[in-house]
Amino acid sequence: MPMTAPPTIALVGPGAIGTTVAAALHEADRTPALFGRTAHDHLELRFEGGRIRVPGPVRTDPADIETTFDLVFVAVKTTQVEAASKWLSALCSEKTVACVLQNGVEQKTLFAPYLSRDQVLPSAVWFPAQRESDASVWLRAKPKLTLPDTPAARIVLAALRDTRCSVEVTEDFTSAAWRKLLQNAVAGLMVLTGRRAGMYSRSDIETLSIAYLNEVIQEIVDAFKCAPAELGTSILADRQARRPLEWDTRNGVIQRCGQAHGIPSPVSDLIVPLLAAASDGPG
């Protein structure tokens, strides 16, 4: 998509991931318009050695939107897609690219009721960011996005060029997305224990994680073992706040795909019902 002028950019869902991307854009003088459920007069990203304050406001009423955008970053959870569809209707024209900052392997399917498949650009998000009690976001590592090698990716490359958030484009996006999904799946064990990353130093948790992932991806478990012991994850934060969990797109999909292809998934068959019950009840 050739660009003769900087793209107009909006961001829906200024949580931990959304705030990180908004801060990267603002730092490069490409401040996005901000939209979400909760009004804020600004966003704040903190990292070792500094902080970035992103001016707001975060607007909360889709009925007030008067223009569409070239690029919309969608940083809502999979449990919030239907609610976010009002923003998509207001912010997107038929030419808008919607870059979904949402891990998983089913983004195009999830957004199919609201946007054409060509408009939806999935991503794999590679950075640990977590919301703090004062509503700021703490970023623990350099942010990176992985995108499929499609024409729609070019506008994201233009928007994030020379920012602190790097972008890589790959022809084998499916493998990248599944690798990140498996990392998120293992993070689901934090929900069942109520513990943070320090628990992966236990040999029994390591053994369970390897059984879940398969020995060929030992590196993912090693990454958890080397993470700061107090590191959490978004699904753990949702569990602690008693919000609905993204258990199906992060964990259930592994069980569903295994069943579809006749591949046994005994660990998933144990973990998925427990996560579903933790999220949805009853009880």
Secondary structure as UniProt FT lines:
FT   STRAND          9..12
FT   HELIX           16..27
FT   TURN            28..29
FT   STRAND          33..35
FT   STRAND          42..47
FT   TURN            48..49
FT   STRAND          50..55
FT   STRAND          58..59
FT   HELIX           62..64
FT   STRAND          69..74
FT   HELIX           78..80
FT   HELIX           81..91
FT   STRAND          92..100
FT   HELIX           107..111
FT   TURN            112..114
FT   TURN            117..119
FT   STRAND          120..122
FT   STRAND          124..125
FT   STRAND          129..131
FT   TURN            133..134
FT   STRAND          137..139
FT   STRAND          144..148
FT   TURN            151..152
FT   HELIX           153..160
FT   TURN            161..162
FT   STRAND          166..170
FT   HELIX           173..193
FT   HELIX           197..201
FT   HELIX           203..213
FT   HELIX           215..217
FT   HELIX           218..226
FT   TURN            229..230
FT   HELIX           234..240
FT   TURN            241..242
FT   HELIX           248..252
FT   HELIX           253..260
FT   TURN            261..262
FT   HELIX           266..280
//
